[in-house]
Amino acid sequence: MIEELKKFGLSEKEAKVYLASLELGEATASDIAIKSNLPRTLVYDLLERLIEAGLASYTIKNNKKHFAASDPH
């Protein structure tokens, strides 16, 4: 699946974060970092790129950002 996402222009790490976010549903960056096995600080940067590309969004709950991947279809 990562290879397919790379064909759409995502880096390997962006693809990992996107897939982790899809699997988790709405989740914090910390949860996504654990699932994707990437550093949390890097995950924030990657999530921002995904948001700019329209592939993710976030909501604020209890003063925490919760991220969600956009529907892949």
Steps between C-alpha positions, in 0.01 A plus 500: 500500500788737572626455144159601360497813714852586388374489141261781598792712614524420871831427662538167677466665841194699392345177377572329835336784691201504265446123534543511877248782518255308282527193724462695823222732391505820702821498704763719659841548340649291780275206416580536129873516581479174694299328226728622219819441701625854429606779739209712624663828397543370146140377495377855570692628195372216282141554616527868407612400150209255472258772614638740236451227237140446615572146623444566870323736735484567871258598773574627847357304793591573862772738380668224294519466124347181368593417142307295248594383151269590215309222327737341247223476241 
